Amino acid sequence: MVYVISKEGEPLMPTKRHGKVRHLLNSGRARVVKKTPFTIQLLFDTTTYTQPITLGVDAGSKTVGVSASTKKEEVVRFPSLAAD
């Protein structure tokens, strides 16, 4: 999962298209902002369309599960964050 930020610093939808990300970085159309989590910033103007995301939290007795999903797919999933 690669997180994407617009030229103006607005968060965009994350992507799984690693080949496209590599192409943008190699052509100088994007730059790496953070290595963990891997985040790039686009260096060209783009639309700032985003999709609604639903956040789900499962507070178990020993671990906490968190997921974010769109209508199409589950975007991010953390099945076992330690609960303190």
C-alpha positions, 0 to 999 in steps of 0.5 A: 500500500502506497499513500499519496499526497497531492501537490498542495499537500492534500491526502489522496486515495492510497494505491496498490499500483506499485509499478505506476508509483515506480514510474512516477518516481523515476520520471520525477513526477513524484517524490518520497515523503516518508518511508514508513508508511511509504508515502509519495507526493505528486509534483503535478496538478491533479484532481483531489477526488476521494472516496468515502471510507468506513473505519471499523474497530474490533476491540477484543479482549487481548488485541484490537482489530482496525480496518478501513474499507471503501464500497469496492474493497478493504483498503487497510487492515491491522488485525492485531494491534496490542491493546494497552 
